[in-house]
Amino acid sequence: MPKIPKLLTKSDMATRWGLARNAIKNREDRHDDFPPVIQRVDNGRTPLYLESDVIKYEQKHGLARND
């Protein structure tokens, strides 16, 4: 069986970085290098992001993990 990569939501990122969800949306709107959406669930309402992309982004921007 293939291994499924770990996926994160914006809420996961907010918890991970100790930020409010609206701060995550602001980062998405303002940073061209914000992790790309790789899938949407919940009838298209919830974007999912690869954890590996999130790790690259947080390292580049010096975001501390709180999880």
N, CA, C and O atoms as a Maestro MAE file, in Angstrom:
{
 s_m_m2io_version
 :::
 2.0.0
}

f_m_ct {
 s_m_title
 :::
 protein
 m_atom[268] {
  # First column is atom index #
  i_m_mmod_type
  r_m_x_coord
  r_m_y_coord
  r_m_z_coord
  i_m_residue_number
  s_m_chain_name
  s_m_pdb_residue_name
  s_m_pdb_atom_name
  i_m_atomic_number
  :::
  1 25 0.832 -1.181 0.000 1 A "MET " " N  " 7
  2 3 0.000 0.000 0.000 1 A "MET " " CA " 6
  3 2 0.880 1.250 0.000 1 A "MET " " C  " 6
  4 15 1.831 1.325 0.779 1 A "MET " " O  " 8
  5 25 0.587 2.228 -0.853 2 A "PRO " " N  " 7
  6 3 1.420 3.439 -0.893 2 A "PRO " " CA " 6
  7 2 1.255 4.263 0.385 2 A "PRO " " C  " 6
  8 15 0.183 4.307 0.990 2 A "PRO " " O  " 8
  9 25 2.342 4.904 0.768 3 A "LYS " " N  " 7
  10 3 2.305 5.768 1.950 3 A "LYS " " CA " 6
  11 2 1.706 7.116 1.560 3 A "LYS " " C  " 6
  12 15 2.140 7.739 0.591 3 A "LYS " " O  " 8
  13 25 0.723 7.555 2.307 4 A "ILE " " N  " 7
  14 3 0.067 8.839 2.056 4 A "ILE " " CA " 6
  15 2 0.835 9.923 2.814 4 A "ILE " " C  " 6
  16 15 1.074 9.780 4.013 4 A "ILE " " O  " 8
  17 25 1.222 11.002 2.132 5 A "PRO " " N  " 7
  18 3 1.959 12.065 2.834 5 A "PRO " " CA " 6
  19 2 1.059 12.782 3.834 5 A "PRO " " C  " 6
  20 15 -0.160 12.837 3.671 5 A "PRO " " O  " 8
  21 25 1.683 13.327 4.867 6 A "LYS " " N  " 7
  22 3 0.932 14.060 5.876 6 A "LYS " " CA " 6
  23 2 0.430 15.372 5.283 6 A "LYS " " C  " 6
  24 15 1.174 16.109 4.636 6 A "LYS " " O  " 8
  25 25 -0.852 15.644 5.521 7 A "LEU " " N  " 7
  26 3 -1.499 16.851 5.018 7 A "LEU " " CA " 6
  27 2 -1.915 17.731 6.187 7 A "LEU " " C  " 6
  28 15 -2.260 17.233 7.259 7 A "LEU " " O  " 8
  29 25 -1.881 19.038 5.973 8 A "LEU " " N  " 7
  30 3 -2.257 20.010 7.005 8 A "LEU " " CA " 6
  31 2 -3.314 20.971 6.471 8 A "LEU " " C  " 6
  32 15 -3.376 21.248 5.274 8 A "LEU " " O  " 8
  33 25 -4.135 21.467 7.378 9 A "THR " " N  " 7
  34 3 -5.099 22.518 7.068 9 A "THR " " CA " 6
  35 2 -4.538 23.858 7.559 9 A "THR " " C  " 6
  36 15 -3.504 23.902 8.226 9 A "THR " " O  " 8
  37 25 -5.225 24.936 7.223 10 A "LYS " " N  " 7
  38 3 -4.816 26.241 7.755 10 A "LYS " " CA " 6
  39 2 -4.934 26.267 9.279 10 A "LYS " " C  " 6
  40 15 -4.121 26.900 9.953 10 A "LYS " " O  " 8
  41 25 -5.926 25.595 9.814 11 A "SER " " N  " 7
  42 3 -6.063 25.510 11.276 11 A "SER " " CA " 6
  43 2 -4.864 24.796 11.889 11 A "SER " " C  " 6
  44 15 -4.364 25.196 12.940 11 A "SER " " O  " 8
  45 25 -4.409 23.739 11.228 12 A "ASP " " N  " 7
  46 3 -3.212 23.035 11.701 12 A "ASP " " CA " 6
  47 2 -2.007 23.969 11.717 12 A "ASP " " C  " 6
  48 15 -1.228 23.973 12.670 12 A "ASP " " O  " 8
  49 25 -1.857 24.765 10.652 13 A "MET " " N  " 7
  50 3 -0.740 25.707 10.587 13 A "MET " " CA " 6
  51 2 -0.848 26.759 11.679 13 A "MET " " C  " 6
  52 15 0.156 27.120 12.294 13 A "MET " " O  " 8
  53 25 -2.047 27.250 11.923 14 A "ALA " " N  " 7
  54 3 -2.245 28.256 12.972 14 A "ALA " " CA " 6
  55 2 -1.820 27.701 14.326 14 A "ALA " " C  " 6
  56 15 -1.136 28.381 15.090 14 A "ALA " " O  " 8
  57 25 -2.219 26.484 14.620 15 A "THR " " N  " 7
  58 3 -1.833 25.840 15.884 15 A "THR " " CA " 6
  59 2 -0.330 25.611 15.921 15 A "THR " " C  " 6
  60 15 0.321 25.884 16.929 15 A "THR " " O  " 8
  61 25 0.203 25.124 14.853 16 A "ARG " " N  " 7
  62 3 1.625 24.797 14.738 16 A "ARG " " CA " 6
  63 2 2.497 26.025 14.991 16 A "ARG " " C  " 6
  64 15 3.537 25.918 15.641 16 A "ARG " " O  " 8
  65 25 2.085 27.191 14.485 17 A "TRP " " N  " 7
  66 3 2.872 28.410 14.587 17 A "TRP " " CA " 6
  67 2 2.395 29.363 15.688 17 A "TRP " " C  " 6
  68 15 3.006 30.411 15.898 17 A "TRP " " O  " 8
  69 25 1.324 29.018 16.385 18 A "GLY " " N  " 7
  70 3 0.812 29.887 17.442 18 A "GLY " " CA " 6
  71 2 0.236 31.187 16.907 18 A "GLY " " C  " 6
  72 15 0.369 32.239 17.534 18 A "GLY " " O  " 8
  73 25 -0.406 31.113 15.742 19 A "LEU " " N  " 7
  74 3 -1.007 32.294 15.111 19 A "LEU " " CA " 6
  75 2 -2.512 32.112 14.981 19 A "LEU " " C  " 6
  76 15 -3.021 30.993 15.040 19 A "LEU " " O  " 8
  77 25 -3.213 33.217 14.805 20 A "ALA " " N  " 7
  78 3 -4.651 33.162 14.537 20 A "ALA " " CA " 6
  79 2 -4.869 32.711 13.088 20 A "ALA " " C  " 6
  80 15 -3.999 32.906 12.240 20 A "ALA " " O  " 8
  81 25 -6.017 32.115 12.809 21 A "ARG " " N  " 7
  82 3 -6.310 31.657 11.442 21 A "ARG " " CA " 6
  83 2 -6.277 32.799 10.440 21 A "ARG " " C  " 6
  84 15 -5.843 32.609 9.304 21 A "ARG " " O  " 8
  85 25 -6.732 33.988 10.843 22 A "ASN " " N  " 7
  86 3 -6.706 35.103 9.893 22 A "ASN " " CA " 6
  87 2 -5.269 35.510 9.552 22 A "ASN " " C  " 6
  88 15 -5.017 36.030 8.465 22 A "ASN " " O  " 8
  89 25 -4.339 35.282 10.458 23 A "ALA " " N  " 7
  90 3 -2.929 35.554 10.166 23 A "ALA " " CA " 6
  91 2 -2.404 34.589 9.105 23 A "ALA " " C  " 6
  92 15 -1.555 34.960 8.294 23 A "ALA " " O  " 8
  93 25 -2.899 33.373 9.107 24 A "ILE " " N  " 7
  94 3 -2.510 32.396 8.087 24 A "ILE " " CA " 6
  95 2 -3.045 32.852 6.722 24 A "ILE " " C  " 6
  96 15 -2.328 32.807 5.722 24 A "ILE " " O  " 8
  97 25 -4.288 33.284 6.691 25 A "LYS " " N  " 7
  98 3 -4.881 33.791 5.446 25 A "LYS " " CA " 6
  99 2 -4.100 34.998 4.929 25 A "LYS " " C  " 6
  100 15 -3.862 35.113 3.726 25 A "LYS " " O  " 8
  101 25 -3.698 35.901 5.833 26 A "ASN " " N  " 7
  102 3 -2.902 37.061 5.437 26 A "ASN " " CA " 6
  103 2 -1.578 36.633 4.814 26 A "ASN " " C  " 6
  104 15 -1.155 37.194 3.803 26 A "ASN " " O  " 8
  105 25 -0.926 35.645 5.412 27 A "ARG " " N  " 7
  106 3 0.329 35.132 4.856 27 A "ARG " " CA " 6
  107 2 0.099 34.545 3.465 27 A "ARG " " C  " 6
  108 15 0.890 34.760 2.547 27 A "ARG " " O  " 8
  109 25 -0.989 33.806 3.328 28 A "GLU " " N  " 7
  110 3 -1.310 33.206 2.033 28 A "GLU " " CA " 6
  111 2 -1.495 34.292 0.966 28 A "GLU " " C  " 6
  112 15 -1.020 34.150 -0.161 28 A "GLU " " O  " 8
  113 25 -2.186 35.367 1.328 29 A "ASP " " N  " 7
  114 3 -2.458 36.454 0.384 29 A "ASP " " CA " 6
  115 2 -1.207 37.268 0.049 29 A "ASP " " C  " 6
  116 15 -1.084 37.781 -1.063 29 A "ASP " " O  " 8
  117 25 -0.285 37.389 0.993 30 A "ARG " " N  " 7
  118 3 0.852 38.296 0.834 30 A "ARG " " CA " 6
  119 2 2.150 37.625 0.387 30 A "ARG " " C  " 6
  120 15 3.037 38.292 -0.143 30 A "ARG " " O  " 8
  121 25 2.268 36.325 0.593 31 A "HIS " " N  " 7
  122 3 3.529 35.637 0.287 31 A "HIS " " CA " 6
  123 2 3.363 34.737 -0.934 31 A "HIS " " C  " 6
  124 15 2.575 33.791 -0.922 31 A "HIS " " O  " 8
  125 25 4.103 35.040 -1.964 32 A "ASP " " N  " 7
  126 3 4.051 34.237 -3.187 32 A "ASP " " CA " 6
  127 2 4.544 32.808 -2.964 32 A "ASP " " C  " 6
  128 15 4.197 31.900 -3.721 32 A "ASP " " O  " 8
  129 25 5.351 32.615 -1.926 33 A "ASP " " N  " 7
  130 3 5.903 31.289 -1.672 33 A "ASP " " CA " 6
  131 2 5.115 30.495 -0.623 33 A "ASP " " C  " 6
  132 15 5.590 29.474 -0.126 33 A "ASP " " O  " 8
  133 25 3.896 30.974 -0.288 34 A "PHE " " N  " 7
  134 3 3.060 30.220 0.645 34 A "PHE " " CA " 6
  135 2 2.812 28.834 0.038 34 A "PHE " " C  " 6
  136 15 2.645 28.716 -1.176 34 A "PHE " " O  " 8
  137 25 2.787 27.793 0.864 35 A "PRO " " N  " 7
  138 3 2.597 26.437 0.321 35 A "PRO " " CA " 6
  139 2 1.353 26.347 -0.574 35 A "PRO " " C  " 6
  140 15 0.304 26.905 -0.252 35 A "PRO " " O  " 8
  141 25 1.486 25.644 -1.692 36 A "PRO " " N  " 7
  142 3 0.340 25.504 -2.593 36 A "PRO " " CA " 6
  143 2 -0.696 24.516 -2.056 36 A "PRO " " C  " 6
  144 15 -0.357 23.562 -1.356 36 A "PRO " " O  " 8
  145 25 -1.940 24.757 -2.391 37 A "VAL " " N  " 7
  146 3 -3.009 23.810 -2.066 37 A "VAL " " CA " 6
  147 2 -2.801 22.586 -2.953 37 A "VAL " " C  " 6
  148 15 -2.628 22.711 -4.166 37 A "VAL " " O  " 8
  149 25 -2.818 21.402 -2.341 38 A "ILE " " N  " 7
  150 3 -2.646 20.198 -3.155 38 A "ILE " " CA " 6
  151 2 -3.946 19.408 -3.301 38 A "ILE " " C  " 6
  152 15 -4.062 18.547 -4.173 38 A "ILE " " O  " 8
  153 25 -4.921 19.706 -2.444 39 A "GLN " " N  " 7
  154 3 -6.216 19.023 -2.511 39 A "GLN " " CA " 6
  155 2 -7.226 19.833 -1.720 39 A "GLN " " C  " 6
  156 15 -6.862 20.547 -0.786 39 A "GLN " " O  " 8
  157 25 -8.488 19.724 -2.091 40 A "ARG " " N  " 7
  158 3 -9.573 20.346 -1.322 40 A "ARG " " CA " 6
  159 2 -10.552 19.263 -0.912 40 A "ARG " " C  " 6
  160 15 -10.842 18.349 -1.684 40 A "ARG " " O  " 8
  161 25 -11.059 19.370 0.311 41 A "VAL " " N  " 7
  162 3 -12.051 18.430 0.832 41 A "VAL " " CA " 6
  163 2 -13.242 19.218 1.349 41 A "VAL " " C  " 6
  164 15 -13.255 20.447 1.283 41 A "VAL " " O  " 8
  165 25 -14.226 18.524 1.856 42 A "ASP " " N  " 7
  166 3 -15.421 19.169 2.407 42 A "ASP " " CA " 6
  167 2 -16.104 20.018 1.333 42 A "ASP " " C  " 6
  168 15 -16.368 21.205 1.521 42 A "ASP " " O  " 8
  169 25 -16.381 19.363 0.195 43 A "ASN " " N  " 7
  170 3 -17.022 20.031 -0.945 43 A "ASN " " CA " 6
  171 2 -16.249 21.269 -1.409 43 A "ASN " " C  " 6
  172 15 -16.841 22.273 -1.805 43 A "ASN " " O  " 8
  173 25 -14.917 21.178 -1.352 44 A "GLY " " N  " 7
  174 3 -14.068 22.260 -1.834 44 A "GLY " " CA " 6
  175 2 -13.811 23.370 -0.850 44 A "GLY " " C  " 6
  176 15 -13.121 24.334 -1.181 44 A "GLY " " O  " 8
  177 25 -14.347 23.266 0.363 45 A "ARG " " N  " 7
  178 3 -14.215 24.359 1.332 45 A "ARG " " CA " 6
  179 2 -12.918 24.323 2.129 45 A "ARG " " C  " 6
  180 15 -12.484 25.356 2.640 45 A "ARG " " O  " 8
  181 25 -12.288 23.154 2.247 46 A "THR " " N  " 7
  182 3 -11.103 23.031 3.095 46 A "THR " " CA " 6
  183 2 -9.884 22.671 2.252 46 A "THR " " C  " 6
  184 15 -9.788 21.555 1.743 46 A "THR " " O  " 8
  185 25 -8.943 23.622 2.102 47 A "PRO " " N  " 7
  186 3 -7.723 23.308 1.369 47 A "PRO " " CA " 6
  187 2 -6.757 22.505 2.242 47 A "PRO " " C  " 6
  188 15 -6.689 22.690 3.457 47 A "PRO " " O  " 8
  189 25 -6.015 21.613 1.591 48 A "LEU " " N  " 7
  190 3 -5.013 20.810 2.278 48 A "LEU " " CA " 6
  191 2 -3.643 21.110 1.681 48 A "LEU " " C  " 6
  192 15 -3.509 21.384 0.488 48 A "LEU " " O  " 8
  193 25 -2.633 21.052 2.540 49 A "TYR " " N  " 7
  194 3 -1.266 21.383 2.160 49 A "TYR " " CA " 6
  195 2 -0.346 20.246 2.582 49 A "TYR " " C  " 6
  196 15 -0.559 19.622 3.621 49 A "TYR " " O  " 8
  197 25 0.684 19.977 1.771 50 A "LEU " " N  " 7
  198 3 1.672 18.975 2.144 50 A "LEU " " CA " 6
  199 2 2.502 19.475 3.321 50 A "LEU " " C  " 6
  200 15 2.977 20.611 3.317 50 A "LEU " " O  " 8
  201 25 2.674 18.630 4.318 51 A "GLU " " N  " 7
  202 3 3.491 19.014 5.468 51 A "GLU " " CA " 6
  203 2 4.903 19.378 5.023 51 A "GLU " " C  " 6
  204 15 5.499 20.307 5.569 51 A "GLU " " O  " 8
  205 25 5.443 18.668 4.049 52 A "SER " " N  " 7
  206 3 6.806 18.959 3.587 52 A "SER " " CA " 6
  207 2 6.904 20.383 3.017 52 A "SER " " C  " 6
  208 15 7.918 21.051 3.215 52 A "SER " " O  " 8
  209 25 5.870 20.853 2.314 53 A "ASP " " N  " 7
  210 3 5.849 22.232 1.806 53 A "ASP " " CA " 6
  211 2 5.748 23.229 2.954 53 A "ASP " " C  " 6
  212 15 6.382 24.283 2.927 53 A "ASP " " O  " 8
  213 25 4.949 22.890 3.957 54 A "VAL " " N  " 7
  214 3 4.783 23.758 5.129 54 A "VAL " " CA " 6
  215 2 6.106 23.873 5.885 54 A "VAL " " C  " 6
  216 15 6.468 24.961 6.333 54 A "VAL " " O  " 8
  217 25 6.822 22.771 6.029 55 A "ILE " " N  " 7
  218 3 8.117 22.790 6.724 55 A "ILE " " CA " 6
  219 2 9.098 23.694 5.987 55 A "ILE " " C  " 6
  220 15 9.790 24.486 6.626 55 A "ILE " " O  " 8
  221 25 9.176 23.599 4.676 56 A "LYS " " N  " 7
  222 3 10.066 24.472 3.894 56 A "LYS " " CA " 6
  223 2 9.701 25.942 4.106 56 A "LYS " " C  " 6
  224 15 10.575 26.788 4.293 56 A "LYS " " O  " 8
  225 25 8.407 26.232 4.076 57 A "TYR " " N  " 7
  226 3 7.943 27.615 4.252 57 A "TYR " " CA " 6
  227 2 8.287 28.132 5.649 57 A "TYR " " C  " 6
  228 15 8.790 29.246 5.791 57 A "TYR " " O  " 8
  229 25 8.018 27.332 6.678 58 A "GLU " " N  " 7
  230 3 8.266 27.813 8.041 58 A "GLU " " CA " 6
  231 2 9.766 27.996 8.291 58 A "GLU " " C  " 6
  232 15 10.162 28.905 9.021 58 A "GLU " " O  " 8
  233 25 10.585 27.158 7.705 59 A "GLN " " N  " 7
  234 3 12.033 27.323 7.865 59 A "GLN " " CA " 6
  235 2 12.516 28.591 7.165 59 A "GLN " " C  " 6
  236 15 13.338 29.330 7.707 59 A "GLN " " O  " 8
  237 25 12.013 28.836 5.982 60 A "LYS " " N  " 7
  238 3 12.418 30.032 5.226 60 A "LYS " " CA " 6
  239 2 12.011 31.311 5.939 60 A "LYS " " C  " 6
  240 15 12.727 32.312 5.887 60 A "LYS " " O  " 8
  241 25 10.848 31.278 6.611 61 A "HIS " " N  " 7
  242 3 10.313 32.499 7.244 61 A "HIS " " CA " 6
  243 2 10.535 32.540 8.751 61 A "HIS " " C  " 6
  244 15 10.025 33.438 9.420 61 A "HIS " " O  " 8
  245 25 11.279 31.592 9.293 62 A "GLY " " N  " 7
  246 3 11.624 31.609 10.718 62 A "GLY " " CA " 6
  247 2 10.435 31.428 11.640 62 A "GLY " " C  " 6
  248 15 10.403 31.995 12.732 62 A "GLY " " O  " 8
  249 25 9.454 30.640 11.210 63 A "LEU " " N  " 7
  250 3 8.289 30.405 12.048 63 A "LEU " " CA " 6
  251 2 8.578 29.267 13.034 63 A "LEU " " C  " 6
  252 15 9.010 28.183 12.643 63 A "LEU " " O  " 8
  253 25 8.335 29.533 14.291 64 A "ALA " " N  " 7
  254 3 8.567 28.531 15.331 64 A "ALA " " CA " 6
  255 2 7.393 27.584 15.449 64 A "ALA " " C  " 6
  256 15 6.237 28.001 15.378 64 A "ALA " " O  " 8
  257 25 7.690 26.324 15.627 65 A "ARG " " N  " 7
  258 3 6.624 25.328 15.804 65 A "ARG " " CA " 6
  259 2 6.204 25.261 17.265 65 A "ARG " " C  " 6
  260 15 7.036 25.220 18.171 65 A "ARG " " O  " 8
  261 25 4.907 25.252 17.465 66 A "ASN " " N  " 7
  262 3 4.330 25.159 18.813 66 A "ASN " " CA " 6
  263 2 3.588 23.852 19.029 66 A "ASN " " C  " 6
  264 15 2.916 23.692 20.048 66 A "ASN " " O  " 8
  265 25 3.691 22.917 18.101 67 A "ASP " " N  " 7
  266 3 2.904 21.685 18.222 67 A "ASP " " CA " 6
  267 2 3.606 20.597 18.999 67 A "ASP " " C  " 6
  268 15 3.055 19.511 19.174 67 A "ASP " " O  " 8
  :::
 }
 m_bond[267] {
  # First column is bond index #
  i_m_from
  i_m_to
  i_m_order
  :::
  1 1 2 1
  2 2 3 1
  3 3 4 2
  4 3 5 1
  5 5 6 1
  6 6 7 1
  7 7 8 2
  8 7 9 1
  9 9 10 1
  10 10 11 1
  11 11 12 2
  12 11 13 1
  13 13 14 1
  14 14 15 1
  15 15 16 2
  16 15 17 1
  17 17 18 1
  18 18 19 1
  19 19 20 2
  20 19 21 1
  21 21 22 1
  22 22 23 1
  23 23 24 2
  24 23 25 1
  25 25 26 1
  26 26 27 1
  27 27 28 2
  28 27 29 1
  29 29 30 1
  30 30 31 1
  31 31 32 2
  32 31 33 1
  33 33 34 1
  34 34 35 1
  35 35 36 2
  36 35 37 1
  37 37 38 1
  38 38 39 1
  39 39 40 2
  40 39 41 1
  41 41 42 1
  42 42 43 1
  43 43 44 2
  44 43 45 1
  45 45 46 1
  46 46 47 1
  47 47 48 2
  48 47 49 1
  49 49 50 1
  50 50 51 1
  51 51 52 2
  52 51 53 1
  53 53 54 1
  54 54 55 1
  55 55 56 2
  56 55 57 1
  57 57 58 1
  58 58 59 1
  59 59 60 2
  60 59 61 1
  61 61 62 1
  62 62 63 1
  63 63 64 2
  64 63 65 1
  65 65 66 1
  66 66 67 1
  67 67 68 2
  68 67 69 1
  69 69 70 1
  70 70 71 1
  71 71 72 2
  72 71 73 1
  73 73 74 1
  74 74 75 1
  75 75 76 2
  76 75 77 1
  77 77 78 1
  78 78 79 1
  79 79 80 2
  80 79 81 1
  81 81 82 1
  82 82 83 1
  83 83 84 2
  84 83 85 1
  85 85 86 1
  86 86 87 1
  87 87 88 2
  88 87 89 1
  89 89 90 1
  90 90 91 1
  91 91 92 2
  92 91 93 1
  93 93 94 1
  94 94 95 1
  95 95 96 2
  96 95 97 1
  97 97 98 1
  98 98 99 1
  99 99 100 2
  100 99 101 1
  101 101 102 1
  102 102 103 1
  103 103 104 2
  104 103 105 1
  105 105 106 1
  106 106 107 1
  107 107 108 2
  108 107 109 1
  109 109 110 1
  110 110 111 1
  111 111 112 2
  112 111 113 1
  113 113 114 1
  114 114 115 1
  115 115 116 2
  116 115 117 1
  117 117 118 1
  118 118 119 1
  119 119 120 2
  120 119 121 1
  121 121 122 1
  122 122 123 1
  123 123 124 2
  124 123 125 1
  125 125 126 1
  126 126 127 1
  127 127 128 2
  128 127 129 1
  129 129 130 1
  130 130 131 1
  131 131 132 2
  132 131 133 1
  133 133 134 1
  134 134 135 1
  135 135 136 2
  136 135 137 1
  137 137 138 1
  138 138 139 1
  139 139 140 2
  140 139 141 1
  141 141 142 1
  142 142 143 1
  143 143 144 2
  144 143 145 1
  145 145 146 1
  146 146 147 1
  147 147 148 2
  148 147 149 1
  149 149 150 1
  150 150 151 1
  151 151 152 2
  152 151 153 1
  153 153 154 1
  154 154 155 1
  155 155 156 2
  156 155 157 1
  157 157 158 1
  158 158 159 1
  159 159 160 2
  160 159 161 1
  161 161 162 1
  162 162 163 1
  163 163 164 2
  164 163 165 1
  165 165 166 1
  166 166 167 1
  167 167 168 2
  168 167 169 1
  169 169 170 1
  170 170 171 1
  171 171 172 2
  172 171 173 1
  173 173 174 1
  174 174 175 1
  175 175 176 2
  176 175 177 1
  177 177 178 1
  178 178 179 1
  179 179 180 2
  180 179 181 1
  181 181 182 1
  182 182 183 1
  183 183 184 2
  184 183 185 1
  185 185 186 1
  186 186 187 1
  187 187 188 2
  188 187 189 1
  189 189 190 1
  190 190 191 1
  191 191 192 2
  192 191 193 1
  193 193 194 1
  194 194 195 1
  195 195 196 2
  196 195 197 1
  197 197 198 1
  198 198 199 1
  199 199 200 2
  200 199 201 1
  201 201 202 1
  202 202 203 1
  203 203 204 2
  204 203 205 1
  205 205 206 1
  206 206 207 1
  207 207 208 2
  208 207 209 1
  209 209 210 1
  210 210 211 1
  211 211 212 2
  212 211 213 1
  213 213 214 1
  214 214 215 1
  215 215 216 2
  216 215 217 1
  217 217 218 1
  218 218 219 1
  219 219 220 2
  220 219 221 1
  221 221 222 1
  222 222 223 1
  223 223 224 2
  224 223 225 1
  225 225 226 1
  226 226 227 1
  227 227 228 2
  228 227 229 1
  229 229 230 1
  230 230 231 1
  231 231 232 2
  232 231 233 1
  233 233 234 1
  234 234 235 1
  235 235 236 2
  236 235 237 1
  237 237 238 1
  238 238 239 1
  239 239 240 2
  240 239 241 1
  241 241 242 1
  242 242 243 1
  243 243 244 2
  244 243 245 1
  245 245 246 1
  246 246 247 1
  247 247 248 2
  248 247 249 1
  249 249 250 1
  250 250 251 1
  251 251 252 2
  252 251 253 1
  253 253 254 1
  254 254 255 1
  255 255 256 2
  256 255 257 1
  257 257 258 1
  258 258 259 1
  259 259 260 2
  260 259 261 1
  261 261 262 1
  262 262 263 1
  263 263 264 2
  264 263 265 1
  265 265 266 1
  266 266 267 1
  267 267 268 2
  :::
 }
}
